[in-house]
Amino acid sequence: MPEGHSVHRITRQFQRNFLGHPVRFSSPQGRFVEGAAVLDGRTMTDARAVGKQMFLEFDHELWLRIHLGLYGAWDFSGDLLLDATIASANGRMGQTNQRGTDLNAVPDASILDTAGENSLHSIGAPRRTRVRMSEQEKELNQLEVFPPEPIGQVRVRLLTETVCADLRGPTACEVLDPAQVMVSMARLGPDPELDNSPEAEERFTSVIRRKPTSIGKLLMDQSVVSGIGNVYRAELLFRAGINPHAPGKSLSDETVRALWQDWAHLLHIGVETGQMMTMDDLDRADFHLAMRNRADRHWVYKREGLPCRVCGTHIVIEEMAARKLYWCPRCQA
């Protein structure tokens, strides 16, 4: 499932290519015909992400809410204005945490990882391309015909004179009015990329500190905090030295606030670079290695049975909140 940085990056792509333009809607799959008819011809006026959900606003106070879920993906094609945001569409790609690193001075912007992904810098704009953003396939190729034929079960197609966006396999895709949008957003916890104010931090802290639920479950609860998924949960808790089974109310005010601040830090870098590499203070050689291989980007995620990078204890795996949890029983005792 995509984590928060991916959805923010997709939203940026809509901001660059669709805002201010009338949009033609269709549903090649046939499952969004009525919604497409309502939105067809409307001009996009806003695009925003809240955690793992995206909200596209159109004139006449109409909104499109999308939740990609486990299988959702976008295909963009046409004369795209592309930057780093285009490279991560649904959370399969990583994240970067280079504390103290100047994002404008990345050692090598041309690095491709073993999955062929490169999202540090622009991949060119404008360019008539097709960029497929899905869990198993990533493509960037020249188009001979625009708009291209839909690939797979396209729930909804958004089309301007120069750019096309196809949505496949979302968990949610629905037209809302402003009141319904407010209700949907109100159900979501704070998102530091959208609002990193003291009030947002206080909201997160106060909820965590009054809950008897384990912190490992709370971080995955989108009504508590928006955008954190399985990777960020494991890495945040390890970085903080927090036992994932600790009740939220057992944590100190200082600990919870530091957790929020680290989440804001990781999320912002993930949005800017598209890579969820949560390792710190890497030298040039290790940075290059990590950018090529996801196994070298994380402290504990997907490292079950391997020695902890800090203490040597074997990383354990268990199920929590219906997802796999990775942690070090010594560093996070």
N, C-alpha and C positions, 0 to 999 in steps of 0.2 A: 504494500500500500504506500502511496506517495506520502512523504513527510512534508512539513510546512514549507521548506525552502523551494521544493519543486513547484508547488502551486503558485507561490509568489513569482517564480520565474516564468511560468506559462502566462500569468496575468500580465507581466511586463510585455510579453510578445503581443498580446491583444492591445495593450496601450500603444505600442509602437505602430501597429499595422491596421487597427480597426477603429480607433477612436475618431469621432468626427465624420465617419463615413456611413452612408446608408448600406445596410446589409441585407442581402437576399438569403432567406432561410428555406431549407428543404429537409426532408427526412428520407434519404435513399432506402433505409431499412424499413420504413413505414410505421415505426413505433412512436414517432413524435410529430405526426402530421398536423394535429390540431394546434400544438404549441408553435410549430413552424409557421402556420398560417397567421397566428396572432402577431408574431414578431416580424414577419416578412416585410422588408422595405423600411424598417425602422432604422434610425441612426444611433450608433453606439455612443453613449455619452460618458460612461465610466466603466472601469474594470478594476475590481479589487479582490484580494484574497484575504480570508480569515482562516488561519490554520490550514486545514486540508480541504476547505471549500472555496469555490470561486463564484463571484457574483458579477454578472455583466449587466449594466444598465443601458436601457434604450429610451428614446423619447416616448412621450405619452405615459411616463411613469411605469414602464414595464421592465421587469428584471428576468434574467435567466440564471438560475442557481444550478451549479454543477458540482457533484462530488464524484471524483474518479473511482473511489473504492479500490478494490484489489485488481481490477482488470481494465479500468478505463485508460484511454490514451488519446492524444491529439495528433493529427497529421496537419502540418502547415505546408502550403505550396503557393507558388506564384512569385511576384516581384517582392520578396520579403526584405524588410529591414531587420537584419539579424544582428544580434550581439550575443554575449555570453548567455543570455537568458534562454536562447533557443535550445541549448544543449541538453537540458534536463526536463523531461516532460511528465514523468510519472513516478519519480522517487526511486527508480532502480539505480540511478546514478548517485554518486556520492556527494560528499560534504567536505568542507575543509575547515580545519581549525589550526591556523598558524598564529599562535599568540605572538604579538610583537612583530609580525611580518607585514611589510608594506604590500598591499594587494596590487599596487602598480609596479612592483619590482619582483614579480614571480620569476624564479630562476629560468624557466623555459616554458614559454607559452605554447610551444608546438607539441608538447608531450601528448601522446595518445596512450590510453591504458590498454590492457589486454582485451577489453571489450570494444576497442576502437573509438572510445569516447574522448573528446577534448572540449572542455567547456570553460577554459580559463579566459579566452579572449574572443574577439569577434571572428566569425567564420565567413564574414563578407556581407556587404550590403550596398546597394540593392542587388539582388541576383534572382533570376528566375529559377527556382529550385523546388524540390519536394523534400521536406524534412519529415521523416516518420518518427514519431515519438511513442514507442510502445515498449512493453516489457522484454520482448525477444528480438526486436528488430530496430535498427537505426540506419537510415539511409539519407544521403544528400546527393541528389543527382539533378541533371538538367532536364527540364520539361520540354517536350516537343509540342504538346497541346495543353491549353489552359481553358477552363479548369480540367484537371485530370479526372479520369474515371475513378469513382469511389473504390477503395480497397476494403474488403471485409464488410462487416455489418455496421455501416455508418448510421448512428442514431440521428445525428443532426449535422448538416453542412451549413457553414456561415461563409458567404461569398460576397466580395466586393468586386470592383472592376479589375483589380490586380492581385488580390490575395484570397486564398481559400483555406478554411480550417474545418477539418472533419473530426468529429467526436465518435469514438467507438467504446462500447462496453462500460459506460458509467454506472455507478450505483444509483445516482440521482441526476435527473435532468428535468427541470420543471420551470414553468413561467410563474412569477410571483408579482404581486403588487407591493408598493412600499411598506404597507403595514405587515404583510407576511414576511418581507425581508427583515424588518426590524425584529420580528419574533424569532426568525431563524438565527440571526446574529446574536440575539440576546441569550440564546441557549449555549453559545460557545464561550469558552474561557478566553482570557486575554491572550493576545498575540503580540509579542514584543516588536515584531517587524512593522506592525500596524500602529502600535501604541506602546512605547517604552517609558511611559510617564511614571512618576511616583505612585499615582493612583492605580495604575495597572499592576505594578509590583505589589502594592498593598493588597489588592484584590486576590492575587495569587497566594500571597503569604498567609492572609487571614483564613482562606479556605483550607489550605494544607494544614495549618496548625490547629484546626479544630476537628479534623477528621481522624477517626480511629483506623481508617483503611490504610493498608500498606502504601508506602510512597511509590513502590513499583507499579501499583495499580492506579494510583492517583495521577501519575504523569501520563498515563495512556488515556485518561478520561478527558475527552475534548470539552466537557463542560467546566473542567478545572483549569486547563491550560490548552491553548490551541496549537496544533501543529506537530507535537512530539509523537514519534512513532517508535518502532522497535529498536532501530539503530540508535537514535538520539537518547532514548531511555537508558539503554545499557551504558552508553558512553558517558552521559551526564552523571549517572549515579557512581560510576567508577571514578571519574574525575573528582567528585566530591567526597569519595570514601564513604558513601552511605550504603548501608545494608538495605537491599530492596524490600525486605520484609518489615522494616521499621515502620511503625504507625506514623502517619503524618504528624499527629499531635505530639509525638515524642521528640520531634526535631526542634532545635532552637530557632529563634527568630533569625539570628545571624546566618544559620545554615540554609534556611529556606530562601532568604533574600539572595544569598550567594548562588544558590541553584538557579533562581530566576535570571540573575545577571549573566551566568554562564550560558544559559539557554539563549538569551538575547545575543550574546557574543557568537555562539556557534551558528545560530540561525542566520544572522546577518552575513557572515562569511559564506555560508552555504548558498544564500541568495546571490551574492556577488560572484561566486566562482562556480557554483554547481557541483562542488565536490564535498562529500561528507567525510573528510579526512580529519579525524579528531586527535591526531598525534600532535605533540607540541615540540617546538625548538628543534626541528629537523635540519641537519646540514644539507648542502646542495645534493650530495649523492643520495642520501636517504630520502630526500624530497622527491627526486626523480624516480627512485624505486617505488615509493608509495603511490605516485601518480600513475605508474604503469600497472600496479597490482593492488587491488583492494585489500588483500590480506595484510598489507603493510600499512593500512590507514587507521586501524582501530586498536584500541586498548584491549577490549574483551569481546566485541561483537563477532560472532561466528568463530570464536577461538576455543570452543569447548574441548577439553582434554589437553590443550596446549599449556605450557607454563606461562604464568602471569609475567608480563614484561617488567614488572617492578619487583615482585617477591619470589617468583618461581613456582608458586602454588598453582596447581592445575585449575584452569577456568572451568566452572561448572555450568550446566545448562538445565533448565527446568521450565515448566509452563506457568505463566502468570498472566492473567487477563487474556486468556486464550491465545497468547503469543509466546514464542520462545524467549526466555530471559537468560542472559549471559552475565556472569559476575564472578568476582574473585572472593572466595570465602575468607581470605586472610586480610587483604587490603580493605575489604568492605565488611569486616566482622561486626 
